Every structure is written in C-alpha cells, then in structure tokens.
Amino acid sequence: MKTITIRLEGIMQSYGESSDSPTANYKTTGDHPTKSAIIGMIASALGYRRDDERIESLNKLSYAVRIDQPGSQMVDYQNVRYREKSEVKNTRTWHYNLQEAVFLAAVSSQDDKAIEKIEYALHHPRFALFLGRRSNVPFGPLETKCHDSMTPVEVLETAEWQAEEWYRKWYRKKFPMENTAILEIYADAELLPERPERAVRDVVKSFSQNKRMHEYRLEAHTSTSVDFKFSSNDYQDHDAMKML
C-alpha cells in the first residue's frame, strides 16, 4: 500500500457537500475538502474529461483529510444580468468560500503504481487544477509526499503541521499553556471503524455539467495532536526599533 499526501492552500477554497447544482443561487461550502473534490483534482491531472467513465473508479481510493488551518468563510455576491429570448432578466448568486485555509489530504491504494501515476500527474497536470471550484486555484505547484505501508489516517496522525507560520504563532498565543495543537481528521468510515459516522453525498457518479450525479458515502471523524516546533523566541512580539 502507498499513500500520497497533498497540501491544499489557495486564496479561496470551496467544497460543497450537497453537490450544488451549477444553476443554484446559493453555493455553500463545508469546512474541509470533500473526497469528490480531490477525485476531481486527480481526474483533471490525469486528463480525464467530465464524462470519462474512468472517473468512477477513483472512488475506490481510500481518503482522509486533516484541517491544519481552518480558515474563515466569505461570501462572493454577484448580480447577474442575462437575456432569455427577447427579455432581459436579473438574478443574484451567493458563492461561499473558505479563505486562508490549509488542508492536508491523503489518498491511498493497494495498487502502488496507481499512486505513483497520480503523484506524477499532480505535478504534470493535463488540465488545470482547482480547489473545489474552477475560480479557486492552488498557490503554485502542489506539495506532495509518498508514504509506504501506511493508511491515510496513519499518515495524517504523524505528518508535520502544515499551517502557515503566522497561524501557528497565533495559535500558540491563544493557548500559551499547550505544547501541541489539536487537528481534526475526516476519513472514509472504514478507515476509522470505531468512530461515529455520518452520511455525506460525496461519491462521484458523473461530473457532467448536464447531469452531475453524486451518491452517499460514510465519513468518520477523529483528531490528532501535533508539535509546535518553534523556539520560545519565535513567540516574542515584533519590535521594529531593534532593527535600527
């Protein structure tokens, strides 16, 4: 078994858990990347088009994701004017996004060559990669790492904290008595058989814009602790006068 981790960071990210219709006025986001979003990213990297039958086989990948930096929600409001036959109409849309968020996603397979192919494709994508929506692009090339003989959850329980330095310093000041940070992990239920489950509409049947289809899968939740790995000097307030 091989597992690949993918660091996800961008100006904005958006992960709709309910398979929002492309014509819906309200497009919401969950607080962590959905499995279907990561499958969509992998499919784009591999060069699969929206109606490619091979996309459905990617659902067999084991999946987990860790929230390293939660971010905050913001709303993109748009007033759209369009013409329908001879009549001019107006409609309004609200697109919800996560800003300043960082996640560490992990996918695995018993087929080592399949994971190696995915990792190569993520660094040499055939189509553009995005974070949930086409308008939300990653910060530069994706950072990935391959792990042998570990499940996605095991990898995320031991991986270094991926949050930005400013966020880690803020966390440290908010919890000065703590030596570790608690990070949330969401995974395929079979990876966490003893944890509570919930059903999410997150199994890709079709990405076609004419007939987008998703089915339900079971998702479980756990958490892990990570070290700060900062020296005490890193938390002192900045004093510009010391530079003079």
Buried (B, 14 or more C-beta within 10 A) or exposed (E): BBBBBBBBBBBBBBBBBBBBEEEBEEBBBBBBBBBBBBBBBBBBBBEBEBEBEEBBEBBEBBBBBBBBBBBEBEEBEEEEEEEEEEEEEEEEBEBBBBBBBBBBBBBBBEEEEBBBBBBEBBEEBEEEBBBBBEEBBBEEEBBBBBBEEBBBBBBBBEBEBBBEEEBBBEBBEEEEEEEEBEBBBBBBBEBBEEBEBEEBBBBBBBBEEEEBEBEEBEBBBBEBEBEBEEEEEEEEEEEEEEEE
